[in-house]
Amino acid sequence: MIPPEHVTIYEGELASFWFDEKGILCANSKSVPRTLEKQKAHYALVRQITGNKLVCLLVDYTFTYTQDDTTREFSAQEMPKLFKAMAVISRTTIGRAASHLFTYFQGQPIPISSFENEQDAKEWLMQYLREVV
């Protein structure tokens, strides 16, 4: 995904973030191994960016990464505290598989769906933008 020129970009070690015009938090995941410490810092950045409010996340996981079981479990516990729903885009088979494997092993802590393009992902997220949490 390419962020529009007029938005503020928040750079983290694991992803770059920005909000789109509808209030969806967009992220380009970086190909960096995830550790528990890095994931905790990552989620602290998300809380700072969002003002600790639940948001819809659109993430591009085209570039995959490694993550141990402890970090995956931590992510599954924290996701409902951060996100209403998550749409995952990947232009690679490995990126799509990473999303499916997370859901397979950790369950679905929030609504998660995979897409091949940004437009379809945003359309799916719209139902969760309208929800009051």
N, CA, C and O atoms as CSV, one atom per row, in Angstrom:
chain,resi,resn,atom,element,x,y,z
A,1,MET,N,N,0.858,-1.177,0.000
A,1,MET,CA,C,0.000,0.000,0.000
A,1,MET,C,C,0.896,1.229,0.000
A,1,MET,O,O,1.991,1.228,0.562
A,2,ILE,N,N,0.407,2.258,-0.635
A,2,ILE,CA,C,1.151,3.511,-0.681
A,2,ILE,C,C,0.330,4.566,0.053
A,2,ILE,O,O,-0.808,4.839,-0.327
A,3,PRO,N,N,0.901,5.163,1.105
A,3,PRO,CA,C,0.139,6.194,1.826
A,3,PRO,C,C,-0.025,7.455,0.975
A,3,PRO,O,O,0.865,7.816,0.205
A,4,PRO,N,N,-1.164,8.113,1.123
A,4,PRO,CA,C,-1.349,9.393,0.423
A,4,PRO,C,C,-0.325,10.413,0.905
A,4,PRO,O,O,0.203,10.297,2.011
A,5,GLU,N,N,-0.051,11.395,0.085
A,5,GLU,CA,C,0.965,12.402,0.423
A,5,GLU,C,C,0.577,13.283,1.596
A,5,GLU,O,O,1.464,13.781,2.290
A,6,HIS,N,N,-0.686,13.496,1.846
A,6,HIS,CA,C,-1.138,14.468,2.839
A,6,HIS,C,C,-1.280,13.904,4.258
A,6,HIS,O,O,-1.714,14.631,5.151
A,7,VAL,N,N,-0.931,12.640,4.496
A,7,VAL,CA,C,-1.150,12.042,5.810
A,7,VAL,C,C,0.132,12.006,6.635
A,7,VAL,O,O,1.242,12.024,6.103
A,8,THR,N,N,-0.055,11.956,7.931
A,8,THR,CA,C,1.074,11.769,8.843
A,8,THR,C,C,1.424,10.292,8.870
A,8,THR,O,O,0.548,9.443,9.030
A,9,ILE,N,N,2.695,9.989,8.714
A,9,ILE,CA,C,3.168,8.605,8.752
A,9,ILE,C,C,3.870,8.398,10.088
A,9,ILE,O,O,4.732,9.183,10.483
A,10,TYR,N,N,3.489,7.337,10.766
A,10,TYR,CA,C,4.096,6.967,12.040
A,10,TYR,C,C,4.989,5.761,11.780
A,10,TYR,O,O,4.504,4.694,11.404
A,11,GLU,N,N,6.276,5.927,11.979
A,11,GLU,CA,C,7.232,4.852,11.719
A,11,GLU,C,C,7.518,4.074,12.990
A,11,GLU,O,O,7.896,4.644,14.014
A,12,GLY,N,N,7.336,2.784,12.911
A,12,GLY,CA,C,7.698,1.888,13.992
A,12,GLY,C,C,8.701,0.874,13.476
A,12,GLY,O,O,8.943,0.795,12.272
A,13,GLU,N,N,9.277,0.108,14.365
A,13,GLU,CA,C,10.245,-0.893,13.939
A,13,GLU,C,C,9.584,-2.004,13.119
A,13,GLU,O,O,10.210,-2.566,12.221
A,14,LEU,N,N,8.318,-2.324,13.426
A,14,LEU,CA,C,7.653,-3.442,12.774
A,14,LEU,C,C,6.711,-3.034,11.642
A,14,LEU,O,O,6.325,-3.871,10.825
A,15,ALA,N,N,6.340,-1.750,11.588
A,15,ALA,CA,C,5.406,-1.292,10.558
A,15,ALA,C,C,5.411,0.222,10.444
A,15,ALA,O,O,5.831,0.928,11.361
A,16,SER,N,N,4.938,0.709,9.307
A,16,SER,CA,C,4.650,2.127,9.101
A,16,SER,C,C,3.139,2.275,9.129
A,16,SER,O,O,2.428,1.466,8.533
A,17,PHE,N,N,2.635,3.302,9.816
A,17,PHE,CA,C,1.192,3.491,9.995
A,17,PHE,C,C,0.744,4.848,9.479
A,17,PHE,O,O,1.522,5.801,9.444
A,18,TRP,N,N,-0.533,4.925,9.074
A,18,TRP,CA,C,-1.203,6.180,8.768
A,18,TRP,C,C,-2.708,5.920,8.801
A,18,TRP,O,O,-3.152,4.775,8.707
A,19,PHE,N,N,-3.476,6.980,8.932
A,19,PHE,CA,C,-4.938,6.872,8.859
A,19,PHE,C,C,-5.405,7.279,7.469
A,19,PHE,O,O,-4.913,8.254,6.902
A,20,ASP,N,N,-6.363,6.526,6.923
A,20,ASP,CA,C,-6.948,6.936,5.651
A,20,ASP,C,C,-8.074,7.928,5.918
A,20,ASP,O,O,-8.337,8.286,7.066
A,21,GLU,N,N,-8.730,8.367,4.859
A,21,GLU,CA,C,-9.772,9.395,4.973
A,21,GLU,C,C,-11.003,8.932,5.714
A,21,GLU,O,O,-11.810,9.766,6.126
A,22,LYS,N,N,-11.181,7.637,5.902
A,22,LYS,CA,C,-12.344,7.107,6.616
A,22,LYS,C,C,-12.039,6.768,8.078
A,22,LYS,O,O,-12.929,6.365,8.826
A,23,GLY,N,N,-10.774,6.935,8.477
A,23,GLY,CA,C,-10.395,6.628,9.849
A,23,GLY,C,C,-9.851,5.221,10.038
A,23,GLY,O,O,-9.675,4.776,11.172
A,24,ILE,N,N,-9.585,4.518,8.954
A,24,ILE,CA,C,-8.979,3.191,9.044
A,24,ILE,C,C,-7.479,3.355,9.279
A,24,ILE,O,O,-6.814,4.123,8.584
A,25,LEU,N,N,-6.957,2.632,10.257
A,25,LEU,CA,C,-5.525,2.629,10.499
A,25,LEU,C,C,-4.895,1.678,9.483
A,25,LEU,O,O,-5.195,0.484,9.464
A,26,CYS,N,N,-4.022,2.222,8.645
A,26,CYS,CA,C,-3.348,1.434,7.612
A,26,CYS,C,C,-1.916,1.171,8.062
A,26,CYS,O,O,-1.293,2.004,8.720
A,27,ALA,N,N,-1.407,0.000,7.695
A,27,ALA,CA,C,-0.047,-0.355,8.103
A,27,ALA,C,C,0.634,-1.164,7.014
A,27,ALA,O,O,0.042,-2.070,6.426
A,28,ASN,N,N,1.872,-0.827,6.759
A,28,ASN,CA,C,2.736,-1.637,5.923
A,28,ASN,C,C,3.677,-2.364,6.863
A,28,ASN,O,O,4.545,-1.752,7.485
A,29,SER,N,N,3.503,-3.655,6.961
A,29,SER,CA,C,4.333,-4.472,7.836
A,29,SER,C,C,5.742,-4.552,7.276
A,29,SER,O,O,5.936,-4.637,6.063
A,30,LYS,N,N,6.718,-4.524,8.162
A,30,LYS,CA,C,8.114,-4.634,7.760
A,30,LYS,C,C,8.598,-6.060,8.010
A,30,LYS,O,O,8.134,-6.735,8.930
A,31,SER,N,N,9.517,-6.498,7.194
A,31,SER,CA,C,10.055,-7.850,7.298
A,31,SER,C,C,11.118,-7.887,8.392
A,31,SER,O,O,12.320,-7.935,8.129
A,32,VAL,N,N,10.629,-7.862,9.618
A,32,VAL,CA,C,11.491,-7.848,10.803
A,32,VAL,C,C,11.023,-8.971,11.722
A,32,VAL,O,O,9.825,-9.080,11.986
A,33,PRO,N,N,11.930,-9.806,12.215
A,33,PRO,CA,C,11.498,-10.847,13.156
A,33,PRO,C,C,10.790,-10.226,14.365
A,33,PRO,O,O,11.248,-9.231,14.927
A,34,ARG,N,N,9.676,-10.829,14.746
A,34,ARG,CA,C,8.915,-10.351,15.900
A,34,ARG,C,C,9.411,-11.059,17.154
A,34,ARG,O,O,9.530,-12.284,17.190
A,35,THR,N,N,9.694,-10.274,18.166
A,35,THR,CA,C,9.983,-10.810,19.499
A,35,THR,C,C,8.934,-10.240,20.426
A,35,THR,O,O,8.232,-9.296,20.064
A,36,LEU,N,N,8.820,-10.795,21.606
A,36,LEU,CA,C,7.835,-10.286,22.560
A,36,LEU,C,C,8.102,-8.816,22.874
A,36,LEU,O,O,7.168,-8.017,22.938
A,37,GLU,N,N,9.363,-8.458,23.069
A,37,GLU,CA,C,9.709,-7.065,23.400
A,37,GLU,C,C,9.339,-6.126,22.249
A,37,GLU,O,O,8.770,-5.058,22.471
A,38,LYS,N,N,9.666,-6.530,21.022
A,38,LYS,CA,C,9.337,-5.690,19.865
A,38,LYS,C,C,7.827,-5.572,19.684
A,38,LYS,O,O,7.326,-4.503,19.333
A,39,GLN,N,N,7.095,-6.666,19.921
A,39,GLN,CA,C,5.644,-6.631,19.762
A,39,GLN,C,C,5.003,-5.741,20.822
A,39,GLN,O,O,4.042,-5.028,20.532
A,40,LYS,N,N,5.524,-5.774,22.043
A,40,LYS,CA,C,5.009,-4.885,23.094
A,40,LYS,C,C,5.225,-3.427,22.708
A,40,LYS,O,O,4.322,-2.606,22.871
A,41,ALA,N,N,6.403,-3.095,22.201
A,41,ALA,CA,C,6.685,-1.722,21.764
A,41,ALA,C,C,5.796,-1.338,20.581
A,41,ALA,O,O,5.332,-0.202,20.482
A,42,HIS,N,N,5.569,-2.289,19.696
A,42,HIS,CA,C,4.708,-2.072,18.529
A,42,HIS,C,C,3.292,-1.701,18.971
A,42,HIS,O,O,2.713,-0.735,18.472
A,43,TYR,N,N,2.746,-2.462,19.895
A,43,TYR,CA,C,1.389,-2.185,20.370
A,43,TYR,C,C,1.332,-0.903,21.194
A,43,TYR,O,O,0.302,-0.229,21.205
A,44,ALA,N,N,2.411,-0.553,21.878
A,44,ALA,CA,C,2.451,0.730,22.590
A,44,ALA,C,C,2.374,1.878,21.582
A,44,ALA,O,O,1.708,2.882,21.835
A,45,LEU,N,N,3.049,1.733,20.446
A,45,LEU,CA,C,2.968,2.749,19.395
A,45,LEU,C,C,1.546,2.835,18.843
A,45,LEU,O,O,1.041,3.935,18.616
A,46,VAL,N,N,0.907,1.711,18.629
A,46,VAL,CA,C,-0.480,1.713,18.143
A,46,VAL,C,C,-1.375,2.454,19.134
A,46,VAL,O,O,-2.208,3.269,18.737
A,47,ARG,N,N,-1.201,2.172,20.414
A,47,ARG,CA,C,-2.019,2.868,21.432
A,47,ARG,C,C,-1.781,4.376,21.395
A,47,ARG,O,O,-2.716,5.162,21.545
A,48,GLN,N,N,-0.536,4.771,21.197
A,48,GLN,CA,C,-0.205,6.198,21.117
A,48,GLN,C,C,-0.859,6.826,19.879
A,48,GLN,O,O,-1.454,7.899,19.972
A,49,ILE,N,N,-0.752,6.175,18.745
A,49,ILE,CA,C,-1.316,6.691,17.495
A,49,ILE,C,C,-2.831,6.810,17.583
A,49,ILE,O,O,-3.404,7.788,17.104
A,50,THR,N,N,-3.479,5.830,18.185
A,50,THR,CA,C,-4.948,5.779,18.212
A,50,THR,C,C,-5.570,6.464,19.420
A,50,THR,O,O,-6.793,6.557,19.520
A,51,GLY,N,N,-4.742,6.941,20.332
A,51,GLY,CA,C,-5.296,7.502,21.560
A,51,GLY,C,C,-5.943,6.421,22.408
A,51,GLY,O,O,-6.861,6.690,23.183
A,52,ASN,N,N,-5.457,5.199,22.253
A,52,ASN,CA,C,-5.949,4.034,22.997
A,52,ASN,C,C,-7.421,3.724,22.703
A,52,ASN,O,O,-8.145,3.220,23.562
A,53,LYS,N,N,-7.852,4.035,21.472
A,53,LYS,CA,C,-9.219,3.725,21.047
A,53,LYS,C,C,-9.175,2.565,20.063
A,53,LYS,O,O,-8.206,2.402,19.322
A,54,LEU,N,N,-10.243,1.751,20.061
A,54,LEU,CA,C,-10.338,0.653,19.115
A,54,LEU,C,C,-10.488,1.196,17.694
A,54,LEU,O,O,-11.279,2.106,17.449
A,55,VAL,N,N,-9.730,0.635,16.771
A,55,VAL,CA,C,-9.777,1.064,15.381
A,55,VAL,C,C,-9.835,-0.159,14.473
A,55,VAL,O,O,-9.558,-1.282,14.896
A,56,CYS,N,N,-10.197,0.080,13.231
A,56,CYS,CA,C,-10.100,-0.961,12.209
A,56,CYS,C,C,-8.707,-0.868,11.601
A,56,CYS,O,O,-8.206,0.223,11.330
A,57,LEU,N,N,-8.090,-2.026,11.390
A,57,LEU,CA,C,-6.731,-2.083,10.863
A,57,LEU,C,C,-6.721,-2.722,9.484
A,57,LEU,O,O,-7.283,-3.797,9.276
A,58,LEU,N,N,-6.077,-2.047,8.552
A,58,LEU,CA,C,-5.815,-2.581,7.223
A,58,LEU,C,C,-4.306,-2.733,7.125
A,58,LEU,O,O,-3.577,-1.741,7.150
A,59,VAL,N,N,-3.835,-3.966,7.013
A,59,VAL,CA,C,-2.392,-4.196,7.048
A,59,VAL,C,C,-1.941,-4.960,5.816
A,59,VAL,O,O,-2.592,-5.909,5.378
A,60,ASP,N,N,-0.817,-4.529,5.269
A,60,ASP,CA,C,-0.200,-5.219,4.142
A,60,ASP,C,C,0.889,-6.128,4.692
A,60,ASP,O,O,1.920,-5.663,5.179
A,61,TYR,N,N,0.641,-7.437,4.607
A,61,TYR,CA,C,1.588,-8.453,5.077
A,61,TYR,C,C,2.315,-9.111,3.917
A,61,TYR,O,O,2.703,-10.275,4.012
A,62,THR,N,N,2.502,-8.388,2.830
A,62,THR,CA,C,3.207,-8.962,1.693
A,62,THR,C,C,4.599,-9.421,2.114
A,62,THR,O,O,5.058,-10.487,1.704
A,63,PHE,N,N,5.260,-8.621,2.925
A,63,PHE,CA,C,6.573,-9.005,3.438
A,63,PHE,C,C,6.352,-9.736,4.751
A,63,PHE,O,O,5.867,-9.148,5.718
A,64,THR,N,N,6.699,-10.991,4.790
A,64,THR,CA,C,6.430,-11.808,5.964
A,64,THR,C,C,7.579,-11.724,6.955
A,64,THR,O,O,8.623,-11.134,6.676
A,65,TYR,N,N,7.369,-12.317,8.101
A,65,TYR,CA,C,8.322,-12.255,9.196
A,65,TYR,C,C,8.173,-13.503,10.045
A,65,TYR,O,O,7.221,-14.268,9.893
A,66,THR,N,N,9.124,-13.696,10.936
A,66,THR,CA,C,9.033,-14.819,11.859
A,66,THR,C,C,8.520,-14.330,13.204
A,66,THR,O,O,8.700,-13.172,13.582
A,67,GLN,N,N,7.873,-15.255,13.919
A,67,GLN,CA,C,7.285,-14.918,15.215
A,67,GLN,C,C,7.197,-16.206,16.028
A,67,GLN,O,O,6.734,-17.231,15.528
A,68,ASP,N,N,7.644,-16.152,17.284
A,68,ASP,CA,C,7.593,-17.357,18.114
A,68,ASP,C,C,6.215,-17.508,18.752
A,68,ASP,O,O,5.384,-16.602,18.689
A,69,ASP,N,N,5.987,-18.662,19.365
A,69,ASP,CA,C,4.679,-18.964,19.958
A,69,ASP,C,C,4.272,-17.965,21.033
A,69,ASP,O,O,3.112,-17.555,21.088
A,70,THR,N,N,5.211,-17.570,21.888
A,70,THR,CA,C,4.902,-16.619,22.969
A,70,THR,C,C,4.443,-15.288,22.403
A,70,THR,O,O,3.490,-14.692,22.905
A,71,THR,N,N,5.115,-14.818,21.361
A,71,THR,CA,C,4.750,-13.538,20.745
A,71,THR,C,C,3.394,-13.641,20.053
A,71,THR,O,O,2.591,-12.711,20.124
A,72,ARG,N,N,3.132,-14.762,19.386
A,72,ARG,CA,C,1.819,-14.972,18.753
A,72,ARG,C,C,0.703,-14.977,19.793
A,72,ARG,O,O,-0.349,-14.373,19.580
A,73,GLU,N,N,0.926,-15.650,20.912
A,73,GLU,CA,C,-0.085,-15.691,21.972
A,73,GLU,C,C,-0.324,-14.301,22.557
A,73,GLU,O,O,-1.467,-13.921,22.812
A,74,PHE,N,N,0.751,-13.547,22.767
A,74,PHE,CA,C,0.621,-12.181,23.263
A,74,PHE,C,C,-0.204,-11.343,22.287
A,74,PHE,O,O,-1.099,-10.603,22.696
A,75,SER,N,N,0.103,-11.464,21.002
A,75,SER,CA,C,-0.631,-10.707,19.985
A,75,SER,C,C,-2.117,-11.043,20.021
A,75,SER,O,O,-2.962,-10.150,19.962
A,76,ALA,N,N,-2.431,-12.322,20.118
A,76,ALA,CA,C,-3.832,-12.747,20.151
A,76,ALA,C,C,-4.559,-12.162,21.363
A,76,ALA,O,O,-5.740,-11.825,21.269
A,77,GLN,N,N,-3.879,-12.042,22.480
A,77,GLN,CA,C,-4.494,-11.473,23.693
A,77,GLN,C,C,-4.678,-9.970,23.576
A,77,GLN,O,O,-5.660,-9.423,24.077
A,78,GLU,N,N,-3.742,-9.299,22.919
A,78,GLU,CA,C,-3.773,-7.838,22.845
A,78,GLU,C,C,-4.646,-7.294,21.719
A,78,GLU,O,O,-5.182,-6.192,21.836
A,79,MET,N,N,-4.796,-8.036,20.650
A,79,MET,CA,C,-5.532,-7.530,19.483
A,79,MET,C,C,-6.939,-7.021,19.819
A,79,MET,O,O,-7.320,-5.960,19.323
A,80,PRO,N,N,-7.729,-7.732,20.642
A,80,PRO,CA,C,-9.068,-7.208,20.949
A,80,PRO,C,C,-9.050,-5.897,21.744
A,80,PRO,O,O,-10.058,-5.193,21.802
A,81,LYS,N,N,-7.929,-5.576,22.344
A,81,LYS,CA,C,-7.793,-4.328,23.095
A,81,LYS,C,C,-7.427,-3.159,22.184
A,81,LYS,O,O,-7.484,-2.002,22.598
A,82,LEU,N,N,-7.051,-3.466,20.943
A,82,LEU,CA,C,-6.565,-2.449,20.016
A,82,LEU,C,C,-7.434,-2.272,18.776
A,82,LEU,O,O,-7.603,-1.161,18.275
A,83,PHE,N,N,-7.986,-3.393,18.284
A,83,PHE,CA,C,-8.626,-3.368,16.981
A,83,PHE,C,C,-10.050,-3.915,17.013
A,83,PHE,O,O,-10.343,-4.884,17.714
A,84,LYS,N,N,-10.935,-3.272,16.237
A,84,LYS,CA,C,-12.287,-3.790,16.035
A,84,LYS,C,C,-12.251,-4.957,15.063
A,84,LYS,O,O,-12.922,-5.969,15.267
A,85,ALA,N,N,-11.464,-4.810,14.003
A,85,ALA,CA,C,-11.347,-5.818,12.954
A,85,ALA,C,C,-10.048,-5.569,12.203
A,85,ALA,O,O,-9.492,-4.471,12.233
A,86,MET,N,N,-9.576,-6.616,11.526
A,86,MET,CA,C,-8.331,-6.489,10.780
A,86,MET,C,C,-8.494,-7.106,9.399
A,86,MET,O,O,-8.885,-8.265,9.262
A,87,ALA,N,N,-8.191,-6.316,8.381
A,87,ALA,CA,C,-8.166,-6.804,7.004
A,87,ALA,C,C,-6.701,-6.920,6.595
A,87,ALA,O,O,-5.919,-5.981,6.746
A,88,VAL,N,N,-6.353,-8.081,6.080
A,88,VAL,CA,C,-4.971,-8.367,5.706
A,88,VAL,C,C,-4.871,-8.441,4.191
A,88,VAL,O,O,-5.629,-9.160,3.539
A,89,ILE,N,N,-3.931,-7.693,3.641
A,89,ILE,CA,C,-3.644,-7.742,2.216
A,89,ILE,C,C,-2.273,-8.379,2.056
A,89,ILE,O,O,-1.345,-8.083,2.808
A,90,SER,N,N,-2.159,-9.250,1.072
A,90,SER,CA,C,-0.848,-9.773,0.719
A,90,SER,C,C,-0.829,-10.094,-0.752
A,90,SER,O,O,-1.776,-10.666,-1.291
A,91,ARG,N,N,0.256,-9.721,-1.395
A,91,ARG,CA,C,0.423,-10.021,-2.810
A,91,ARG,C,C,1.277,-11.280,-3.005
A,91,ARG,O,O,1.651,-11.623,-4.127
A,92,THR,N,N,1.579,-11.960,-1.893
A,92,THR,CA,C,2.356,-13.200,-1.997
A,92,THR,C,C,1.605,-14.330,-1.305
A,92,THR,O,O,0.835,-14.105,-0.371
A,93,THR,N,N,1.837,-15.523,-1.770
A,93,THR,CA,C,1.223,-16.700,-1.163
A,93,THR,C,C,1.689,-16.861,0.279
A,93,THR,O,O,0.898,-17.214,1.153
A,94,ILE,N,N,2.949,-16.609,0.526
A,94,ILE,CA,C,3.498,-16.749,1.885
A,94,ILE,C,C,2.852,-15.742,2.828
A,94,ILE,O,O,2.537,-16.079,3.969
A,95,GLY,N,N,2.654,-14.519,2.367
A,95,GLY,CA,C,2.003,-13.513,3.199
A,95,GLY,C,C,0.576,-13.894,3.548
A,95,GLY,O,O,0.139,-13.709,4.684
A,96,ARG,N,N,-0.156,-14.430,2.570
A,96,ARG,CA,C,-1.532,-14.869,2.838
A,96,ARG,C,C,-1.526,-16.055,3.797
A,96,ARG,O,O,-2.381,-16.152,4.678
A,97,ALA,N,N,-0.568,-16.949,3.626
A,97,ALA,CA,C,-0.484,-18.124,4.499
A,97,ALA,C,C,-0.188,-17.713,5.938
A,97,ALA,O,O,-0.710,-18.327,6.869
A,98,ALA,N,N,0.636,-16.690,6.141
A,98,ALA,CA,C,0.967,-16.247,7.499
A,98,ALA,C,C,-0.284,-15.810,8.248
A,98,ALA,O,O,-0.440,-16.122,9.429
A,99,SER,N,N,-1.166,-15.100,7.580
A,99,SER,CA,C,-2.422,-14.670,8.198
A,99,SER,C,C,-3.301,-15.864,8.551
A,99,SER,O,O,-3.878,-15.919,9.637
A,100,HIS,N,N,-3.399,-16.813,7.632
A,100,HIS,CA,C,-4.228,-17.996,7.874
A,100,HIS,C,C,-3.641,-18.861,8.990
A,100,HIS,O,O,-4.386,-19.424,9.792
A,101,LEU,N,N,-2.330,-18.969,9.046
A,101,LEU,CA,C,-1.693,-19.763,10.098
A,101,LEU,C,C,-1.917,-19.139,11.467
A,101,LEU,O,O,-2.163,-19.851,12.441
A,102,PHE,N,N,-1.835,-17.808,11.550
A,102,PHE,CA,C,-2.095,-17.133,12.826
A,102,PHE,C,C,-3.501,-17.463,13.297
A,102,PHE,O,O,-3.698,-17.832,14.455
A,103,THR,N,N,-4.470,-17.335,12.417
A,103,THR,CA,C,-5.862,-17.623,12.776
A,103,THR,C,C,-6.046,-19.087,13.142
A,103,THR,O,O,-6.790,-19.410,14.068
A,104,TYR,N,N,-5.381,-19.963,12.427
A,104,TYR,CA,C,-5.494,-21.394,12.706
A,104,TYR,C,C,-4.976,-21.733,14.097
A,104,TYR,O,O,-5.622,-22.475,14.838
A,105,PHE,N,N,-3.820,-21.198,14.453
A,105,PHE,CA,C,-3.206,-21.550,15.735
A,105,PHE,C,C,-3.728,-20.728,16.906
A,105,PHE,O,O,-3.753,-21.222,18.033
A,106,GLN,N,N,-4.144,-19.490,16.669
A,106,GLN,CA,C,-4.558,-18.609,17.764
A,106,GLN,C,C,-6.061,-18.376,17.810
A,106,GLN,O,O,-6.544,-17.683,18.705
A,107,GLY,N,N,-6.796,-18.926,16.885
A,107,GLY,CA,C,-8.213,-18.613,16.824
A,107,GLY,C,C,-8.377,-17.242,16.194
A,107,GLY,O,O,-7.430,-16.681,15.644
A,108,GLN,N,N,-9.559,-16.721,16.279
A,108,GLN,CA,C,-9.813,-15.412,15.691
A,108,GLN,C,C,-10.203,-14.453,16.817
A,108,GLN,O,O,-11.383,-14.305,17.133
A,109,PRO,N,N,-9.190,-13.795,17.426
A,109,PRO,CA,C,-9.470,-12.919,18.565
A,109,PRO,C,C,-10.333,-11.708,18.200
A,109,PRO,O,O,-11.012,-11.140,19.055
A,110,ILE,N,N,-10.300,-11.325,16.935
A,110,ILE,CA,C,-11.145,-10.264,16.381
A,110,ILE,C,C,-11.537,-10.721,14.978
A,110,ILE,O,O,-10.956,-11.678,14.466
A,111,PRO,N,N,-12.507,-10.061,14.344
A,111,PRO,CA,C,-12.785,-10.415,12.945
A,111,PRO,C,C,-11.546,-10.135,12.088
A,111,PRO,O,O,-11.026,-9.019,12.073
A,112,ILE,N,N,-11.088,-11.162,11.381
A,112,ILE,CA,C,-9.912,-11.053,10.512
A,112,ILE,C,C,-10.280,-11.678,9.164
A,112,ILE,O,O,-10.866,-12.758,9.100
A,113,SER,N,N,-9.919,-10.970,8.093
A,113,SER,CA,C,-10.154,-11.526,6.766
A,113,SER,C,C,-9.001,-11.122,5.851
A,113,SER,O,O,-8.416,-10.051,6.006
A,114,SER,N,N,-8.687,-11.993,4.900
A,114,SER,CA,C,-7.596,-11.751,3.965
A,114,SER,C,C,-8.134,-11.325,2.605
A,114,SER,O,O,-9.190,-11.778,2.165
A,115,PHE,N,N,-7.384,-10.445,1.953
A,115,PHE,CA,C,-7.785,-9.907,0.661
A,115,PHE,C,C,-6.578,-9.785,-0.254
A,115,PHE,O,O,-5.435,-9.747,0.201
A,116,GLU,N,N,-6.849,-9.724,-1.540
A,116,GLU,CA,C,-5.778,-9.532,-2.511
A,116,GLU,C,C,-5.618,-8.076,-2.906
A,116,GLU,O,O,-4.622,-7.711,-3.531
A,117,ASN,N,N,-6.602,-7.224,-2.544
A,117,ASN,CA,C,-6.475,-5.818,-2.905
A,117,ASN,C,C,-7.058,-4.916,-1.821
A,117,ASN,O,O,-7.887,-5.331,-1.010
A,118,GLU,N,N,-6.602,-3.695,-1.838
A,118,GLU,CA,C,-6.959,-2.706,-0.825
A,118,GLU,C,C,-8.441,-2.337,-0.867
A,118,GLU,O,O,-9.063,-2.183,0.184
A,119,GLN,N,N,-9.012,-2.193,-2.053
A,119,GLN,CA,C,-10.415,-1.788,-2.175
A,119,GLN,C,C,-11.349,-2.792,-1.505
A,119,GLN,O,O,-12.223,-2.404,-0.731
A,120,ASP,N,N,-11.171,-4.073,-1.796
A,120,ASP,CA,C,-12.028,-5.096,-1.182
A,120,ASP,C,C,-11.844,-5.128,0.331
A,120,ASP,O,O,-12.811,-5.306,1.072
A,121,ALA,N,N,-10.621,-4.959,0.787
A,121,ALA,CA,C,-10.336,-4.964,2.226
A,121,ALA,C,C,-11.041,-3.807,2.923
A,121,ALA,O,O,-11.637,-3.986,3.985
A,122,LYS,N,N,-10.972,-2.625,2.326
A,122,LYS,CA,C,-11.622,-1.453,2.924
A,122,LYS,C,C,-13.145,-1.604,2.934
A,122,LYS,O,O,-13.802,-1.224,3.903
A,123,GLU,N,N,-13.697,-2.153,1.866
A,123,GLU,CA,C,-15.147,-2.366,1.825
A,123,GLU,C,C,-15.587,-3.302,2.950
A,123,GLU,O,O,-16.615,-3.066,3.584
A,124,TRP,N,N,-14.819,-4.361,3.201
A,124,TRP,CA,C,-15.140,-5.295,4.277
A,124,TRP,C,C,-15.033,-4.606,5.641
A,124,TRP,O,O,-15.863,-4.847,6.518
A,125,LEU,N,N,-14.031,-3.760,5.828
A,125,LEU,CA,C,-13.848,-3.070,7.116
A,125,LEU,C,C,-14.954,-2.063,7.410
A,125,LEU,O,O,-15.211,-1.762,8.576
A,126,MET,N,N,-15.609,-1.536,6.384
A,126,MET,CA,C,-16.636,-0.509,6.588
A,126,MET,C,C,-17.729,-0.957,7.553
A,126,MET,O,O,-18.243,-0.133,8.310
A,127,GLN,N,N,-18.094,-2.220,7.550
A,127,GLN,CA,C,-19.130,-2.693,8.473
A,127,GLN,C,C,-18.712,-2.520,9.925
A,127,GLN,O,O,-19.561,-2.325,10.795
A,128,TYR,N,N,-17.421,-2.588,10.193
A,128,TYR,CA,C,-16.921,-2.447,11.565
A,128,TYR,C,C,-16.669,-0.994,11.945
A,128,TYR,O,O,-16.652,-0.652,13.127
A,129,LEU,N,N,-16.476,-0.154,10.961
A,129,LEU,CA,C,-16.329,1.283,11.243
A,129,LEU,C,C,-17.623,1.841,11.794
A,129,LEU,O,O,-17.614,2.748,12.627
A,130,ARG,N,N,-18.746,1.295,11.325
A,130,ARG,CA,C,-20.057,1.813,11.746
A,130,ARG,C,C,-20.471,1.292,13.126
A,130,ARG,O,O,-21.386,1.832,13.746
A,131,GLU,N,N,-19.793,0.238,13.604
A,131,GLU,CA,C,-20.140,-0.317,14.910
A,131,GLU,C,C,-19.725,0.624,16.028
A,131,GLU,O,O,-18.673,1.259,15.955
A,132,VAL,N,N,-20.531,0.710,17.035
A,132,VAL,CA,C,-20.188,1.471,18.231
A,132,VAL,C,C,-19.656,0.476,19.246
A,132,VAL,O,O,-20.315,-0.512,19.568
A,133,VAL,N,N,-18.458,0.744,19.748
A,133,VAL,CA,C,-17.845,-0.172,20.714
A,133,VAL,C,C,-17.802,0.494,22.068
A,133,VAL,O,O,-17.324,-0.100,23.033
